[in-house]
C-alpha cells in the first residue's frame, strides 16, 4: 500500500510594521533619537531658561565624554559575548597611577601613556582570566573590580592626588576650547569615530561579531577566539585609561573614588543602544545614543532639583524596558 505524505505548512508568525522597523539597526536608532528629542522637549518645557543654553549643552557633552569613552570599549566586549564590571575601578586605578609623584615628574605625555598602559594591562588580565582561565566574565571582571579598587587605594593611601601645575596641559583638555567646545569633547568624538571604524570596517570588527554570535563556529572558521577575547578586554581597558585622562582633566585629581558605578551606566547605555547581552549584535552609534539619553536624564533631574534616588529608579525602569524590548524584537 502506498500513501502520500502531506506536509502541513505552518503560517509564519505575523510581524507588525513597528516590530519590523525595530528589528533593524536604523529603526532602533530612530527610536533612540525620538526618545532623546522627547527628553529635550521636557527639558525645554520644565527649564526653558536653563536647559537649552550653550553652557548646559556643553555641560551635558562634557559629562558624557568620560563615560562615553568607556561605553565604546564596553560595546566591543558585549558584542563579543562578554561583560566588563571592572571599568570604573580600572579607570580609578589608571588615574591614581598617573598622578603619583613619580609619574608626574616625567610630564603630561608620560602621565597619559601611563594611564592608557595601566588600563590596557588590567583589561588584558581580565581577558586572560576569561579566555585561558575559563572563568565566567562576570566573575573574572568582578574580581578585577575589587583588586583594582584595592590597588588604587593602596597607591593613593586613600588620598586624593592633585595634578601638579607643571602638568597643566592635562587640565587644559577641560579648560581650553575650540569652536566653543572643550578639547575633551573632541577626544570623545575621536574615540567614537575610531571605534565605529574598527567595528564596522575592519577584520577585527567582523571577528568580534562572529565570536559573540557563535564562538564555536568562529573557532571552526579559523578565528583564535581566546586571543581575540583577550584583545577585546584589553581594548576596554585602554578606553578606561583614556577616560582616566579625561577625569583627571575635569577634576584635576586622581582618586580611588573616581568611576563609582560607571560600569552600570556604561552597560545600561550599551543595552539601551540595542546591543544584545548574549553578544553578536550591536552598534557604536546605538550605544552613544543610549548614553546621551542617560546623560540628559541626569541633567534634567539636576536642573529640576529632583532626588538622586528617583533618578536611579528611573534609570532602572529604562533598563528593564530596554531588555524587555530586546526579548521581543531582538532576533
For each residue, the residues with C-beta under 8 A, 3 or more apart:
1:
2:
3:
4:
5:
6:
7:
8:
9:
10:
11:
12:
13:
14:
15: 19 20 23
16: 19 20
17: 20 21
18: 21 22
19: 15 16 22 23 328 329
20: 15 16 17 23 24 27
21: 17 18 24 27 30
22: 18 19 27 28 31 325 329
23: 15 19 20 27 329 330 331
24: 20 21 27 28
25: 28 29 274 283 286
26: 29 30
27: 20 21 22 23 24 30 31
28: 22 24 25 31 32 273 274 286
29: 25 26 32 33 274 283 285 286 289
30: 21 26 27 33 34
31: 22 27 28 34 35
32: 28 29 35 36 272 273 274 286 289 290 293
33: 29 30 36 37 289
34: 30 31 37 38
35: 31 32 38 39 293
36: 32 33 39 40 289 292 293 296
37: 33 34 40 41
38: 34 35 41 42
39: 35 36 42 43 293 296 297 300
40: 36 37 43 44 51 296
41: 37 38 44 45
42: 38 39 45 46 300
43: 39 40 46 47 51 52 296 299 300 303
44: 40 41 47 48 51 52
45: 41 42 48
46: 42 43 51 300 303 304
47: 43 44 50 51 300 303 304
48: 44 45 51 52
49: 53
50: 47 53 56 303
51: 40 43 44 46 47 48 56 299 300 303
52: 43 44 48 56 57
53: 49 50 56 57
54: 57 58 180
55: 58 59
56: 50 51 52 53 59 60 299 303
57: 52 53 54 60 61
58: 54 55 61 62 180 181 182 185
59: 55 56 62 63 299
60: 56 57 63 64 292 295 296 299
61: 57 58 64 65 181 182 185 188
62: 58 59 65 174 182 184 185 250
63: 59 60 66 67 295 298 299
64: 60 61 67 68 188 291 292 295
65: 61 62 68 69 184 185 187 188 246
66: 63 69 70 184 243 246 247 250 262
67: 63 64 70 71 243 262 265 266 269 291 295
68: 64 65 71 72 188 191 192 288 291
69: 65 66 72 73 187 188 191 239 242 243 246
70: 66 67 73 74 87 88 91 236 239 240 243 262 263 266
71: 67 68 74 75 265 266 269 270 287 288 290 291
72: 68 69 75 76 191 192 195 239 284 287 288
73: 69 70 76 77 84 87 123 195 235 236 237 238 239 240
74: 70 71 77 78 84 87 236 239 263 266 267 269 270 287
75: 71 72 78 79 195 199 270 273 275 282 283 284 287
76: 72 73 79 80 195 198 199 208 232 235 236
77: 73 74 80 82 83 84 137 232 233 235 236
78: 74 75 81 82 83 212 267 270 275 276 277 279 282
79: 75 76 199 208 209 212 275 276 279 280 281 282
80: 76 77 208 211 212 228 229 232 279
81: 78 211 212 213 215 278 279 280
82: 77 78 130 137 229 232 233 279
83: 77 78 137 138 141 267 277
84: 73 74 77 87 123 126 137 141 233 236 263
85: 138 141 142 144 145 263
86: 89 90 122 126 141 142 144 145 148 263
87: 70 73 74 84 90 91 236 239 240 259 262 263 266
88: 70 91 92 145 258 259 260 261 262 263
89: 86 92 93 144 145 146 148 149 152 259
90: 86 87 93 94 118 119 122 123 144 148 237 240 241 259
91: 70 87 88 94 95 119 240 241 243 244 247 258 259 262
92: 88 89 95 96 148 149 152 244 255 256 257 258 259
93: 89 90 96 97 118 119 122 148 149 151 152 155 256
94: 90 91 97 98 114 115 116 118 119 122 240 241 244
95: 91 92 98 99 115 244 247 248 253 254 255 258
96: 92 93 99 100 152 155 156 161 254 255 256
97: 93 94 100 103 114 115 118 152 155 254
98: 94 95 103 104 111 112 114 115 118 244 245 248 254
99: 95 96 103 104 111 161 162 163 248 253 254
100: 96 97 103 104 155 161 254
101: 104 105
102: 105
103: 97 98 99 100 106 110 111 114
104: 98 99 100 101 107 111 163 164 166 167
105: 101 102
106: 103 109 110 111
107: 104 110 111 166 167
108: 111 112 167 169 170
109: 106 112 113
110: 103 106 107 113 114
111: 98 99 103 104 106 107 108 114 115 167 170 245 248
112: 98 108 109 115 116 170 245
113: 109 110 116 117
114: 94 97 98 103 110 111 117 118
115: 94 95 97 98 111 112 118 119 241 242 244 245 248
116: 94 112 113 119 120 238 241 242 245
117: 113 114 120 121 241
118: 90 93 94 97 98 114 115 121 122 241 244
119: 90 91 93 94 115 116 122 123 237 238 239 240 241 242 244
120: 116 117 123 124 234 235 237 238 241
121: 117 118 124 125 234 237
122: 86 90 93 94 118 119 125 126 144 148 237 240
123: 73 84 90 119 120 126 127 233 234 235 236 237 238 240
124: 120 121 127 128 230 233 234 237
125: 121 122 128 129 144
126: 84 86 122 123 129 130 137 140 141 144 233 237
127: 123 124 130 131 229 230 231 232 233 234
128: 124 125 131 132 133 230
129: 125 126 132 133 135 140 143 144
130: 82 126 127 133 134 135 136 137 140 141 229 230 233
131: 127 128 134 225 226 227 229 230
132: 128 129 226 230
133: 128 129 130 140
134: 130 131
135: 129 130 139 140
136: 130 139 140
137: 77 82 83 84 126 130 140 141
138: 83 85 141 142
139: 135 136 142 143
140: 126 129 130 133 135 136 137 143 144
141: 83 84 85 86 126 130 137 138 144 145 233
142: 85 86 138 139 145 146
143: 129 139 140 146 147
144: 85 86 89 90 122 125 126 129 140 141 147 148
145: 85 86 88 89 141 142 148 149 263
146: 89 142 143 149 150
147: 143 144 150 151
148: 86 89 90 92 93 122 144 145 151 152
149: 89 92 93 145 146 152 153 256
150: 146 147 153 154
151: 93 147 148 154 155
152: 89 92 93 96 97 148 149 155 156 256
153: 149 150 156 157 158 256
154: 150 151 157
155: 93 96 97 100 151 152 256
156: 96 152 153 159 160 161 254 255 256
157: 153 154
158: 153 256
159: 156
160: 156 253 254 255 257
161: 96 99 100 156 253 254 255
162: 99 252 253
163: 99 104 167 168 170 171 248 252 253 254
164: 104 167
165: 168
166: 104 107
167: 104 107 108 111 163 164 170 171
168: 163 165 171 172
169: 108 172 173
170: 108 111 112 163 167 173 245 248 249
171: 163 167 168 174 175 248 249 252
172: 168 169 175 176 183 249
173: 169 170 176 182 183 184 187 245 246 249
174: 62 171 182 183 184 246 249 250
175: 171 172 182
176: 172 173 182 183
177: 180 181 182 183
178: 181 183 186
179:
180: 54 58 177
181: 58 61 177 178 185 186
182: 58 61 62 173 174 175 176 177 185 186
183: 172 173 174 176 177 178 186 187
184: 62 65 66 173 174 187 188 246 249 250
185: 58 61 62 65 181 182 188 189
186: 178 181 182 183 189 190
187: 65 69 173 183 184 190 191 242 245 246
188: 61 64 65 68 69 184 185 191 192 246
189: 185 186 192 193
190: 186 187 193 194
191: 68 69 72 187 188 194 195 239 242
192: 68 72 188 189 195 196 284 288
193: 189 190 196 197
194: 190 191 197 198
195: 72 73 75 76 191 192 198 199 284
196: 192 193 199 200 284 285
197: 193 194 200 201 202
198: 76 194 195 201 202 204 205
199: 75 76 79 195 196 202 205 208 283 284
200: 196 197 205 284
201: 197 198 205
202: 197 198 199 205 206
203: 206 207
204: 198 207 208 228 231
205: 198 199 200 201 202 208 209
206: 202 203 209 210
207: 203 204 210 211 218 223 228
208: 76 79 80 199 204 205 211 212 228 232
209: 79 205 206 212 213 280 281
210: 206 207 213 214 217 218 221 223
211: 80 81 207 208 215 218 223 225 228 229 232 279
212: 78 79 80 81 208 209 215 278 279 280 281
213: 81 209 210 217 218 279 280 281
214: 210 217 218 280
215: 81 211 212 218 219 225
216: 219 220
217: 210 213 214 220 221
218: 207 210 211 213 214 215 221 223 225
219: 215 216 222 223 225
220: 216 217
221: 210 217 218
222: 219
223: 207 210 211 218 219 228
224: 227 228
225: 131 211 215 218 219 228 229
226: 131 132 229 230
227: 131 224 230 231
228: 80 204 207 208 211 223 224 225 231 232
229: 80 82 127 130 131 211 225 226 232 233
230: 124 127 128 130 131 132 226 227 233 234
231: 127 204 227 228 234 235
232: 76 77 80 82 127 208 211 228 229 235 236
233: 77 82 84 123 124 126 127 130 141 229 230 236 237
234: 120 121 123 124 127 230 231 237 238
235: 73 76 77 120 123 231 232 238 239
236: 70 73 74 76 77 84 87 123 232 233 239 240
237: 73 90 119 120 121 122 123 124 126 233 234 240 241
238: 73 116 119 120 123 234 235 241 242
239: 69 70 72 73 74 87 119 191 235 236 242 243
240: 70 73 87 90 91 94 119 122 123 236 237 243 244 259
241: 90 91 94 115 116 117 118 119 120 237 238 244 245
242: 69 115 116 119 187 191 238 239 245 246
243: 66 67 69 70 91 239 240 246 247 259 262
244: 91 92 94 95 98 115 118 119 240 241 247 248 254 258
245: 98 111 112 115 116 170 173 187 241 242 248 249
246: 65 66 69 173 174 184 187 188 242 243 249 250
247: 66 91 95 243 244 250 251 258 259
248: 95 98 99 111 115 163 170 171 244 245 251 252 253 254
249: 170 171 172 173 174 184 245 246 252
250: 62 66 174 184 246 247
251: 247 248 255 258
252: 162 163 171 248 249
253: 95 99 160 161 162 163 248 258
254: 95 96 97 98 99 100 156 160 161 163 244 248 258
255: 92 95 96 156 160 161 251 258
256: 92 93 96 149 152 153 155 156 158
257: 92 160 260
258: 88 91 92 95 244 247 251 253 254 255
259: 87 88 89 90 91 92 240 243 247 262 263
260: 88 257
261: 88 264 265
262: 66 67 70 87 88 91 243 259 265 266
263: 70 74 84 85 86 87 88 145 259 266 267
264: 261 267 268
265: 67 71 261 262 268 269 291 294
266: 67 70 71 74 87 262 263 269 270 291
267: 74 78 83 263 264 270 271
268: 264 265 271 272 290 294 315 318 319 322
269: 67 71 74 265 266 272 273 287 288 290 291 293 294
270: 71 74 75 78 266 267 273 275 282 287 290
271: 267 268 275 277 290 319 322 323 326
272: 32 268 269 286 289 290 293 294 318 319 322
273: 28 32 75 269 270 282 283 285 286 287 288 289 290 291
274: 25 28 29 32 281 282 283 286 290 326
275: 75 78 79 270 271 281 282 283 286 287
276: 78 79 279 280 281 282 326 330
277: 78 83 271 323 326
278: 81 212
279: 78 79 80 81 82 211 212 213 276
280: 79 81 209 212 213 214 276
281: 79 209 212 213 274 275 276 330
282: 75 78 79 270 273 274 275 276 286 287
283: 25 29 75 199 273 274 275 286 287
284: 72 75 192 195 196 199 200 287 288
285: 29 196 273 288 289
286: 25 28 29 32 272 273 274 275 282 283 289 290
287: 71 72 74 75 269 270 273 275 282 283 284 290 291
288: 68 71 72 192 269 273 284 285 291 292
289: 29 32 33 36 272 273 285 286 292 293
290: 32 71 268 269 270 271 272 273 274 286 287 293 294 322
291: 64 67 68 71 265 266 269 273 287 288 294 295
292: 36 60 64 288 289 295 296
293: 32 35 36 39 269 272 289 290 296 297 318
294: 265 268 269 272 290 291 297 298 315 318
295: 60 63 64 67 291 292 298 299
296: 36 39 40 43 60 292 293 299 300
297: 39 293 294 300 301 311 314 315 318
298: 63 294 295 301 302 311
299: 43 51 56 59 60 63 295 296 302 303
300: 39 42 43 46 47 51 296 297 303 304 306
301: 297 298 304 306 307 308 310 311 314
302: 298 299 305 306
303: 43 46 47 50 51 56 299 300
304: 46 47 300 301
305: 302
306: 300 301 302 310 311
307: 301 310 311
308: 301 311 312
309: 312 313
310: 301 306 307 313 314
311: 297 298 301 306 307 308 314 315
312: 308 309 315 316
313: 309 310 316 317
314: 297 301 310 311 317 318
315: 268 294 297 311 312 318 319
316: 312 313 319 320
317: 313 314 320 321
318: 268 272 293 294 297 314 315 321 322
319: 268 271 272 315 316 322 323
320: 316 317 323 324
321: 317 318 324 325
322: 268 271 272 290 318 319 325 326
323: 271 277 319 320 326 327
324: 320 321 327 328
325: 22 321 322 328 329 330
326: 271 274 276 277 322 323 329 330
327: 323 324 330
328: 19 324 325
329: 19 22 23 325 326
330: 23 276 281 325 326 327
331: 23
